[in-house]
């Protein structure tokens, strides 16, 4: 097979590329076609563990994981061959074909592209040879003229794939027509010809008020507006980048408030999406002690730089607020990096926990002076110590939660849950030791109100949701079908099939 290729480009980050590509994956899969998603390079700390070369497991961006499920395909590292996981404003861990590479991580941005392009092209070509349709997602904007020379994710991929492209913009931000026209105008002339249509996303109001702008834009560019997608907040797919909803949220009368600490290097936040759909649960993203007030549960999520995010907590007084909550018997849950912070110490002898110097800078609250690589003091809510190893644990896992003490987490006792692990940290009990709930994966304090585990995806497990809330999450297939229905309803009739020559 030589797959037909459809590419979703955006005028900006956050324009709606990821969820539109997901909808297209399900649309073509429902046509009985063999479909695969592809994004050459993703920058995100939201990742999933999937199949890799030779039976190994590796990580890809969560967006491509969900797109693969929407396409009814087995998620594979080739679908996102290059993943950049930000550790600081000027540094990312580079993951190539599912595995972290210290050598590539040390290279400057522009010096990396030619080295990784052969692997990206080979991954794409293998997928294309095995499928009918490839749905490609771009990154940011294809018109970033400062990055065009080293581009490996937008125009270079479109040319390699000979893809027909949709250009989507977020009209809710304002300036949508200027974004569309400016992006088109900055593209090389040959690449403009690849744009098959403009998509207005997140539109609110009377569509009649758009006239005559779509017609004027077509007169300027020769490209039609092929879809105007209304604002739809409850589509059920996690947002790829950033905290997906800064507002407090609850379905129905509030009976439980869950506060997730939104530190700067938060990772795998998409795993909290099911909580948004639990009736009576209010989800709060907390960046200050005031936002923790009134919370029944406090969740410390994953982190790509645990010591740096711990220092950020302390600078804002969040550490003391969490300690008070725990001392009063309040429920606290730490996941992966959050688990590590709940312990007594974090030690990074190899400098793998975030950017170089971060662990040393945070050591002022530990045993070492500035510039040392001494252990960093944790929150001390679980008697644990974590050492960051050179090698990264990346695997799909299951754990059985046995022997949970009475208290807020008692409903989980005996539950077997599935998920995934992505971490450098190796955690061990200290002193008298905590209650070990799952060997090497989960621990609980003696009082029973503080629980920590390495397993991501806990709230995506049906058994966990049922035990804690008596709730059921929306089935992923229902979410994907809803996305496809929505786009089919609002797009120009026949457009989606015409993109692949059907």
PEZIMO-V67824 format. One line per field, one symbol per residue. ss: DSSP state (H for helix, E for strand, - for the rest). phi: phi as a letter, one per 20 degrees, with the letter a starting at -180 (. if undefined). Layout:
BEGIN
ss = ???
phi = ???
END
This chain:
BEGIN
ss = ---EEEEEEE------HHHHHHHHHHHHH-----EEEE--EEE---EEEEE-HHH-EEEEEHHHHHHHHH-----EHHHH-EEEEEEE--EEEEEE--EEEHHHH---HHHHHHHHHHHHHHHHHHHHHH--EEEEE----------HHH----HHHHHHH--EEEEEEEHHH--HHHHHHHHHHH--HHHH--EEEEEEEEE---HHHH--HHHHHHHHH---EEEEEE------------------E-EEEEEEEEEEE----EE-HHHHHHHHH-EEEEEEEE--HHHH----EEEE-EE--HHHHHHHHHH--HHHHHHHHHH---EEEEE-HHHHHH--EEE----------HHHHHHHH----------EE------EEEEEEEEEEEEEEEEEE--------HHH--EEEEEEEEEEEEEEE-----EEEE---EEE-----EEEE--E-HHH-HHHHHHHH------HHHHHHHHHHHHHHHE---HHHH----
phi = .cffcdcddcfbfmfpffffffffgfgfffeneeccebcfbcdaeeccecfcfmnfdbdcfggffffffffldfgbfffbfccddfdbfcbceeddlncfcffffeefgffefffeggfffffffffffdcecddddeclcfdfffdgfdfccdfffgffeleeddddcefffnmffffffffgfefggffgfefeaecedmecoefffffeggffffffdndeedbcefgbedfnefffdmffbfefbbdnffdbddddfeffdgclfffeggffdegneddcedcbgffefnfedddeefbebfffffffgffdmfffffffgffenffccddlgfggfffebcccfdmdenfgnfffffffededegnedfgdfefmecfccddeefedecaecccdedmffgqfdffefnfdcdabdbaefddcfclfnefeebgmcbccfffnedccbefengfeefffgfffcmdcfffgffffffffgffffdeggnfffffdme
END
